[in-house]
Amino acid sequence: MYGAECWPATKEVETRLSIMETNILRWTAGVTRMERIRNDVIWQKFGVAPIADKKREARLRWCGHVLRGKEDSVRKIGLNYEVIGK
């Protein structure tokens, strides 16, 4: 998942990603919605973790990368930047 650490962390985005992932797994397995097979059964068949968990892991990995960086790096300055105003 390229760039997952920068994706917005809203519930709507996670829901849309989950729906997309389920549709792809169903298509790959050759299962239609009419067959009424539960999503968790399909996930177990492929042995994959939910995409929201993978996105969360990517964000945590990026956060660790930023925190370990040098104090004068752009990403560290951006992390500690305080917006004045509103």
C-alpha positions in Angstrom: 0.0 0.0 0.0 2.1 2.8 -1.3 1.7 6.0 0.7 -0.6 4.6 3.3 1.1 6.5 6.1 -0.2 9.7 4.6 -3.7 8.7 3.9 -6.4 10.4 6.0 -7.4 8.4 9.1 -11.1 9.0 8.9 -13.8 6.4 9.5 -15.2 7.0 6.0 -11.8 6.2 4.4 -11.4 3.0 6.4 -14.9 1.9 5.5 -14.4 2.5 1.8 -11.1 0.6 1.9 -12.7 -2.3 3.7 -15.5 -2.5 1.1 -13.0 -2.3 -1.7 -10.8 -5.1 -0.1 -13.9 -7.3 0.4 -15.0 -6.8 -3.2 -11.6 -7.7 -4.5 -11.3 -10.8 -2.3 -14.9 -11.9 -3.3 -14.0 -11.4 -7.0 -10.7 -13.4 -6.6 -12.5 -16.2 -4.9 -15.3 -16.3 -7.5 -18.0 -15.6 -4.8 -20.9 -13.4 -5.4 -23.1 -11.5 -2.9 -26.0 -13.8 -3.9 -24.1 -16.8 -2.4 -24.4 -15.2 1.1 -21.0 -16.2 2.3 -19.8 -14.1 5.3 -16.9 -11.7 4.7 -14.8 -13.1 7.6 -15.0 -16.6 6.0 -13.5 -15.1 2.8 -10.8 -13.3 4.8 -9.9 -16.6 6.6 -9.8 -18.4 3.2 -7.1 -16.0 2.0 -5.4 -15.5 5.3 -5.2 -11.7 5.1 -5.5 -9.1 7.7 -8.0 -6.3 7.3 -6.6 -3.4 5.3 -7.4 -0.9 8.1 -4.9 -2.8 10.3 -2.3 -2.6 7.6 -2.9 1.1 7.2 -2.5 1.6 11.0 0.8 -0.3 11.0 2.1 1.8 8.1 1.2 5.0 10.0 2.9 3.8 13.2 6.0 2.7 11.3 6.2 6.1 9.7 5.8 7.8 13.1 8.7 5.8 14.5 10.8 6.7 11.4 10.1 10.4 12.0 10.7 10.3 15.8 14.1 8.6 15.2 15.2 11.2 12.7 17.6 14.1 13.3 16.3 17.2 15.0 17.0 19.4 12.0 15.3 17.2 9.4 12.3 18.6 7.6 10.0 15.9 8.8 10.9 16.4 12.5 10.5 20.2 12.1 7.1 19.7 10.6 6.1 17.3 13.4 7.0 19.9 16.1 5.7 22.9 14.2 3.1 25.0 16.0 0.5 26.9 13.9 -0.1 30.4 15.2 -3.6 31.8 14.8 -6.8 30.0 14.7 
